Amino acid sequence: MKIKKYHQIFDIDNCNKNIKDDQILRDTLQKIAAEVGTKVSEGPVNEECSPENSGYSGLCVVEHARVALQASGETNTIHADIFSFKEWDKEKILKLLLDTFSTKTSEVKNKEMWWG
């Protein structure tokens, strides 16, 4: 029996100041979890990194899935890693990330690990 998996990684550079805002990052983790359509089991947890590596590492464990964000103030980038056994709308998630973190000069890289 083949189990379907849905896994995408989004990297956005030249981000706005929201990548340095703990509450915005937590809210974004919850919004992504809601878009994936699963129940939050744990989190969101968002830890500020050490001063040498300015930024945040955030995680939201959701039913049969996980959502992770890594925001770097030093490189002005955000990395989103979303995995689920349930299919979700990757265009909606990307729009949410861009609306929250992008600037006019942002560039997006997307890596599809599994889709179906």
C-alpha positions in Angstrom: 0.0 0.0 0.0 1.4 3.3 -1.1 1.0 6.1 1.4 0.6 9.6 -0.1 2.9 12.3 1.3 2.9 16.1 0.7 6.1 17.9 1.5 7.3 21.3 0.3 10.2 23.6 1.3 9.9 27.3 0.6 12.9 29.7 0.9 12.3 33.4 0.7 15.1 35.9 0.7 15.1 39.7 1.0 12.3 39.5 3.6 10.7 42.3 5.6 11.0 43.0 9.3 8.3 40.5 10.2 10.9 37.7 10.2 12.2 39.3 13.5 8.7 39.4 15.2 8.1 36.4 17.5 4.3 36.9 17.5 4.0 37.2 13.7 6.1 34.0 13.4 3.9 32.1 15.9 0.7 33.4 14.1 2.1 32.3 10.8 2.8 28.8 12.1 -0.8 28.5 13.3 -2.2 29.9 10.0 -0.2 27.4 8.0 -1.4 24.6 10.2 -5.0 25.7 9.6 -4.4 25.9 5.8 -3.0 22.3 5.9 -6.3 21.4 7.6 -5.1 19.5 10.5 -5.4 19.8 14.3 -2.5 21.3 16.2 -1.1 18.8 18.6 1.8 20.8 20.0 2.9 24.4 19.6 3.6 26.7 18.1 7.0 26.8 19.7 9.2 29.6 18.6 12.7 29.9 20.0 15.0 32.9 19.5 18.4 31.8 18.4 21.6 33.0 20.0 22.9 36.5 19.3 25.6 35.1 17.0 22.9 33.5 14.9 20.1 36.1 15.0 16.7 34.7 14.1 14.1 32.2 15.2 13.3 28.5 14.9 9.7 27.7 15.0 7.7 24.5 15.0 4.1 23.4 15.1 3.3 19.7 15.4 0.0 19.0 13.8 -2.0 15.8 13.4 -0.1 13.6 10.9 2.1 16.5 9.9 4.5 19.3 10.9 5.2 22.9 10.0 8.6 24.5 10.6 9.9 28.0 10.1 13.5 29.1 10.3 13.9 32.9 10.2 17.3 34.5 9.9 17.8 38.2 10.7 21.4 37.9 9.6 20.7 36.7 6.1 17.2 38.3 5.9 15.6 35.0 4.9 12.8 32.7 6.0 12.6 28.9 5.3 9.3 27.1 5.6 9.2 23.3 5.7 5.7 21.7 5.5 4.9 18.0 5.6 1.6 16.2 5.8 -0.1 13.0 4.8 -3.1 15.1 3.8 -3.0 17.1 0.6 -2.9 20.9 1.0 -3.0 23.9 -1.3 0.7 24.8 -1.8 -0.3 28.0 -3.7 -2.3 29.3 -0.6 0.6 28.6 1.7 3.1 30.3 -0.6 0.7 33.4 -0.8 0.5 33.5 3.0 4.2 33.4 3.3 4.7 36.1 0.6 2.0 38.3 2.0 3.6 38.1 5.5 7.3 38.2 4.8 8.2 39.4 1.2 9.3 42.7 -0.2 9.5 43.9 -3.8 12.9 42.3 -4.1 12.2 39.0 -2.5 13.0 35.8 -4.4 11.4 32.4 -3.7 12.9 29.0 -4.1 10.6 26.0 -3.8 11.6 22.4 -3.4 9.0 19.8 -3.8 10.0 16.7 -1.9 6.9 14.6 -2.3 3.5 15.3 -3.8 1.1 12.4 -3.7 
